[in-house]
């Protein structure tokens, strides 16, 4: 009987290793690991579904409910945020504060307060800047949400930016913090929303004017390169369905995992549901990419269910083997020391 248990244990271990190998093969290169994460949280909706305002936001949009942290309030004060200035002016002040020392030294991929510190030292990728902006904006009473787009079917090759709600004019305004620009209508001179920017890229690029947002270097040295970059990603936009940056900092376990490697913390956050969903802007032209993500999500659910089932079986086998090893053979007396 013990031999059968050991054989079953070996077979289960081999199965788990095979499943882990399949999962690992889908996570290489790094852009594919991002695709896996995105697939676990993927959904899509028509463009009109994103036109809500903060006061009418969907119930499942994860908003920040943690009290403002003193460090975020200090950053807002350093940026020059003033309630009387208005939402758009304060958004530009925060953006300018973050890009003031931007030097392209590389991504940070860490907790919010480490990101805030390192950005001021010249580090940071686009997602670091959106993370920092939303943290300061939320503490300042602004409502911001994070857009992203990809070039590879919702994988890791892409970009992230911000959309701020201007309460004084009751409208969304697109703000690319990392690349230090916003967009105006060529005829109206009015700052445009993410949807207006995206529609212009796909329809009439001459209808928009690129404006520098604040201090610091421009993200692109040449405007024609900037326009082509955004036009190439115009069909794969998606919105992160939540802005609770401070609440997502997590406790000591997440911090410990992050100290080992940021992607361990990300994996943990995905497993425990600490990552908001993403909603792609659905269109006829991106239907194949969305269908691929739906298939990948189903495959991942099956794979994760198989891993969980295998782990349960392994635990049961180890327990039975442990009991078998400690069971007293029949007919053998117990000696007392």
C-alpha positions as CSV (number, residue, x, y, z in Angstrom):
1,X,0.0,0.0,0.0
2,X,2.8,2.4,0.8
3,X,4.4,1.7,-2.6
4,X,1.1,2.7,-4.3
5,X,1.0,5.9,-2.3
6,X,4.5,6.8,-3.2
7,X,3.8,6.1,-6.9
8,X,0.7,8.2,-6.8
9,X,2.7,10.9,-5.1
10,X,5.3,10.8,-7.8
11,X,2.7,10.9,-10.5
12,X,1.0,13.9,-8.9
13,X,4.3,15.8,-8.6
14,X,5.1,15.1,-12.3
15,X,1.6,16.4,-13.3
16,X,2.0,19.5,-11.2
17,X,5.5,20.2,-12.7
18,X,4.1,19.7,-16.2
19,X,1.3,22.1,-15.5
20,X,3.7,24.7,-14.1
21,X,5.9,24.2,-17.2
22,X,2.9,25.0,-19.5
23,X,2.1,28.1,-17.4
24,X,5.8,29.2,-17.5
25,X,5.9,28.7,-21.3
26,X,3.0,31.1,-21.7
27,X,4.7,33.7,-19.5
28,X,7.8,34.2,-21.7
29,X,8.9,36.8,-22.7
30,X,7.8,39.4,-20.2
31,X,5.2,40.9,-22.5
32,X,3.5,37.6,-22.5
33,X,3.5,37.5,-18.7
34,X,1.6,40.8,-18.8
35,X,-0.8,39.3,-21.3
36,X,-1.5,36.5,-18.8
37,X,-2.3,39.0,-16.1
38,X,-4.5,41.0,-18.4
39,X,-6.3,37.9,-19.6
40,X,-7.3,37.0,-16.0
41,X,-9.0,40.4,-15.6
42,X,-10.1,40.9,-19.2
43,X,-13.5,42.2,-20.3
44,X,-14.8,44.5,-23.0
45,X,-17.6,47.0,-23.6
46,X,-18.8,49.4,-26.3
47,X,-17.2,52.9,-26.3
48,X,-20.4,54.5,-24.9
49,X,-20.0,52.4,-21.7
50,X,-17.0,54.5,-20.7
51,X,-18.8,57.9,-20.7
52,X,-19.9,57.8,-17.1
53,X,-18.9,60.5,-14.6
54,X,-17.5,60.1,-11.1
55,X,-21.0,60.7,-9.6
56,X,-22.5,58.0,-11.9
57,X,-19.7,55.6,-11.9
58,X,-20.4,51.8,-12.2
59,X,-20.8,50.1,-8.8
60,X,-18.0,47.6,-9.7
61,X,-15.4,50.4,-10.4
62,X,-13.0,50.1,-7.5
63,X,-12.6,53.6,-6.0
64,X,-10.1,54.7,-3.4
65,X,-11.7,54.7,0.1
66,X,-8.6,54.8,2.2
67,X,-7.9,58.1,4.1
68,X,-5.4,60.4,2.4
69,X,-1.8,59.6,3.4
70,X,0.2,62.4,4.8
71,X,3.0,61.7,2.3
72,X,0.6,62.1,-0.6
73,X,-0.7,65.4,0.9
74,X,2.9,66.6,1.2
75,X,3.5,65.7,-2.5
76,X,0.3,67.6,-3.5
77,X,1.5,70.6,-1.6
78,X,4.9,70.4,-3.2
79,X,3.2,70.3,-6.6
80,X,1.3,73.5,-5.9
81,X,-2.2,72.0,-5.7
82,X,-4.7,74.5,-4.5
83,X,-8.5,73.8,-4.2
84,X,-9.4,77.2,-5.6
85,X,-7.3,76.6,-8.8
86,X,-9.7,74.1,-10.3
87,X,-9.4,70.5,-11.2
88,X,-7.6,70.9,-14.6
89,X,-5.1,73.4,-13.3
90,X,-4.3,71.1,-10.3
91,X,-4.0,68.1,-12.7
92,X,-1.4,70.0,-14.7
93,X,0.4,71.0,-11.5
94,X,0.7,67.3,-10.4
95,X,1.8,66.2,-13.9
96,X,4.4,69.0,-14.0
97,X,5.7,68.0,-10.5
98,X,6.1,64.4,-11.6
99,X,7.8,65.1,-14.9
100,X,10.1,67.9,-13.6
101,X,13.1,65.5,-13.1
102,X,12.1,62.8,-15.6
103,X,15.3,61.4,-17.1
104,X,14.4,58.0,-18.5
105,X,16.6,56.1,-16.0
106,X,14.3,53.0,-16.2
107,X,11.1,51.6,-14.7
108,X,10.5,51.3,-10.9
109,X,7.7,48.8,-10.5
110,X,7.3,49.0,-6.8
111,X,5.0,50.3,-4.1
112,X,3.4,53.8,-4.4
113,X,5.7,55.6,-2.0
114,X,8.9,54.1,-3.5
115,X,7.6,55.1,-6.9
116,X,7.0,58.7,-5.7
117,X,10.6,58.9,-4.4
118,X,12.2,57.4,-7.4
119,X,10.3,59.5,-9.9
120,X,11.8,62.6,-8.4
121,X,15.2,61.0,-8.9
122,X,14.7,60.6,-12.7
123,X,13.3,57.0,-12.8
124,X,9.9,55.7,-13.9
125,X,8.1,54.1,-16.8
126,X,4.6,55.2,-18.0
127,X,2.8,53.0,-15.5
128,X,4.9,54.3,-12.6
129,X,3.8,57.9,-13.6
130,X,0.1,56.9,-13.7
131,X,0.4,55.2,-10.3
132,X,2.0,58.2,-8.7
133,X,-0.4,60.6,-10.4
134,X,-3.6,58.8,-9.3
135,X,-2.2,58.5,-5.7
136,X,-1.6,62.3,-5.4
137,X,-4.8,63.1,-7.3
138,X,-7.0,61.0,-5.1
139,X,-5.4,62.6,-2.0
140,X,-6.1,66.1,-3.6
141,X,-9.8,65.3,-4.2
142,X,-9.4,64.8,-8.0
143,X,-10.9,61.8,-9.8
144,X,-8.6,60.2,-12.3
145,X,-8.7,56.9,-14.1
146,X,-6.0,55.0,-16.0
147,X,-6.2,54.2,-19.7
148,X,-3.8,51.9,-21.5
149,X,-3.3,50.7,-25.0
150,X,-1.2,47.9,-26.6
151,X,0.4,47.1,-29.9
152,X,0.4,43.3,-29.5
153,X,-3.2,42.3,-28.7
154,X,-3.5,43.4,-25.1
155,X,0.0,42.2,-24.0
156,X,2.9,44.0,-22.4
157,X,3.9,46.1,-25.4
158,X,2.0,49.3,-24.9
159,X,1.5,52.5,-22.9
160,X,-0.5,54.0,-20.0
161,X,-1.9,57.4,-19.5
162,X,-4.5,59.3,-17.4
163,X,-7.9,60.8,-17.8
164,X,-9.0,63.5,-15.3
165,X,-12.5,64.6,-14.6
166,X,-12.8,68.4,-14.6
167,X,-15.7,69.1,-12.3
168,X,-15.8,72.8,-13.2
169,X,-16.6,72.0,-16.8
170,X,-18.1,68.5,-16.3
171,X,-15.9,66.7,-18.7
172,X,-13.0,64.2,-19.0
173,X,-9.6,65.4,-20.1
174,X,-6.9,63.1,-21.4
175,X,-3.4,63.7,-19.9
176,X,-0.3,61.7,-20.8
177,X,1.8,62.3,-17.7
178,X,4.8,60.2,-18.8
179,X,5.1,61.8,-22.3
180,X,4.1,65.2,-20.9
181,X,1.3,66.3,-23.1
182,X,-2.4,66.8,-23.5
183,X,-4.6,67.3,-26.6
184,X,-6.7,70.2,-27.7
185,X,-9.3,70.4,-30.5
186,X,-7.7,72.4,-33.4
187,X,-11.0,74.4,-33.9
188,X,-12.2,74.7,-30.3
189,X,-9.0,75.0,-28.4
190,X,-10.6,72.8,-25.7
191,X,-8.7,70.0,-24.0
192,X,-10.0,66.7,-25.3
193,X,-11.1,63.5,-23.6
194,X,-9.5,60.1,-24.2
195,X,-12.4,59.1,-26.5
196,X,-12.1,62.3,-28.6
197,X,-8.3,61.8,-28.9
198,X,-8.7,58.2,-29.9
199,X,-11.5,59.0,-32.5
200,X,-9.3,61.7,-34.0
201,X,-6.4,59.4,-34.3
202,X,-8.5,56.9,-36.2
203,X,-10.4,59.5,-38.2
204,X,-9.0,63.0,-38.6
205,X,-5.6,63.5,-37.0
206,X,-5.4,67.1,-38.2
207,X,-8.3,67.9,-35.9
208,X,-6.1,67.8,-32.8
209,X,-3.2,69.9,-31.4
210,X,-0.6,68.5,-29.1
211,X,0.2,70.7,-26.1
212,X,3.0,70.3,-23.6
213,X,1.6,69.6,-20.1
214,X,4.3,71.0,-17.9
215,X,7.9,71.1,-16.7
216,X,10.3,68.4,-17.8
217,X,11.3,66.8,-21.1
218,X,8.8,66.0,-23.8
219,X,8.2,62.3,-24.3
220,X,8.8,62.6,-28.0
221,X,11.3,64.8,-29.7
222,X,9.2,64.9,-32.9
223,X,5.5,65.3,-33.0
224,X,5.0,63.2,-36.1
225,X,6.6,60.2,-34.3
226,X,4.3,60.8,-31.3
227,X,1.2,60.9,-33.6
228,X,2.2,57.7,-35.4
229,X,2.9,55.9,-32.0
230,X,-0.6,56.7,-30.7
231,X,-2.3,56.0,-34.1
232,X,-0.7,52.5,-34.1
233,X,-2.2,51.7,-30.7
234,X,-5.6,53.4,-31.3
235,X,-7.5,50.1,-31.7
236,X,-6.4,48.4,-28.5
237,X,-7.4,50.9,-25.8
238,X,-8.6,49.6,-22.4
239,X,-9.5,51.1,-19.1
240,X,-8.3,49.8,-15.7
241,X,-11.6,49.4,-13.8
242,X,-10.5,51.1,-10.6
243,X,-8.3,53.8,-9.2
244,X,-7.6,52.6,-5.6
245,X,-3.8,52.9,-5.7
246,X,-3.4,53.5,-1.9
247,X,-5.7,50.6,-1.0
248,X,-3.7,48.3,-3.2
249,X,-0.4,48.9,-1.3
250,X,-1.2,45.7,0.6
251,X,0.2,44.5,3.9
252,X,3.4,42.9,5.0
253,X,3.0,39.8,2.9
254,X,2.7,41.7,-0.3
255,X,5.6,44.0,0.7
256,X,7.7,40.9,1.4
257,X,6.9,39.4,-2.0
258,X,7.7,42.7,-3.6
259,X,11.1,42.7,-2.0
260,X,11.9,39.4,-3.5
261,X,10.6,40.3,-7.0
262,X,7.8,42.7,-8.0
263,X,6.2,40.1,-10.2
264,X,5.6,37.8,-7.2
265,X,3.6,40.6,-5.6
266,X,1.7,41.1,-8.8
267,X,0.9,37.4,-9.1
268,X,-0.3,37.4,-5.4
269,X,-2.4,40.4,-6.1
270,X,-4.0,38.8,-9.1
271,X,-4.8,35.6,-7.2
272,X,-6.4,37.3,-4.2
273,X,-8.4,39.7,-6.4
274,X,-6.4,42.8,-5.5
275,X,-6.1,44.0,-9.1
276,X,-8.9,45.8,-10.9
277,X,-10.4,44.3,-14.1
278,X,-9.5,45.8,-17.4
279,X,-12.2,46.7,-19.9
280,X,-11.3,47.0,-23.6
281,X,-13.1,49.4,-25.9
282,X,-14.8,47.0,-28.2
283,X,-14.9,47.6,-32.0
284,X,-15.3,45.4,-35.1
285,X,-11.7,45.8,-35.9
286,X,-10.3,44.5,-32.6
287,X,-12.7,41.6,-32.3
288,X,-10.0,39.0,-33.2
289,X,-7.7,40.3,-30.4
290,X,-10.5,40.3,-27.9
291,X,-11.5,36.8,-28.9
292,X,-7.9,35.6,-28.3
293,X,-7.9,37.1,-24.8
294,X,-11.2,35.4,-24.0
295,X,-9.8,32.1,-25.1
296,X,-6.6,32.7,-23.1
297,X,-8.7,33.5,-20.0
298,X,-10.6,30.3,-20.2
299,X,-7.3,28.3,-20.7
300,X,-5.8,30.0,-17.6
301,X,-8.9,29.2,-15.5
302,X,-8.7,25.6,-16.5
303,X,-4.9,25.5,-15.9
304,X,-5.2,27.2,-12.5
305,X,-8.1,24.9,-11.5
306,X,-6.0,21.9,-12.5
307,X,-3.1,23.2,-10.4
308,X,-5.3,23.8,-7.4
309,X,-6.8,20.3,-7.8
310,X,-3.3,18.8,-8.1
311,X,-2.2,20.7,-5.0
312,X,-5.1,19.3,-3.0
313,X,-4.4,15.7,-4.2
314,X,-0.7,16.2,-3.3
315,X,-1.7,17.4,0.2
316,X,-4.0,14.4,0.7
317,X,-1.3,11.9,-0.5
318,X,1.3,13.4,1.8
319,X,-1.0,13.3,4.8
320,X,-1.9,9.6,4.1
321,X,1.8,8.8,3.6
322,X,2.6,10.5,6.9
323,X,-0.1,8.5,8.7
324,X,1.1,5.3,7.0
325,X,4.6,5.9,8.3
326,X,3.5,6.5,11.9
327,X,1.0,3.6,12.0
328,X,2.1,0.9,14.5
329,X,2.5,-2.5,12.7
330,X,0.0,-5.1,13.9
331,X,1.4,-7.5,16.5
332,X,4.4,-5.4,17.4
333,X,4.6,-4.3,21.1
334,X,5.3,-0.8,22.2
335,X,8.4,-0.4,24.3
336,X,8.6,2.3,27.0
337,X,11.8,4.1,27.5
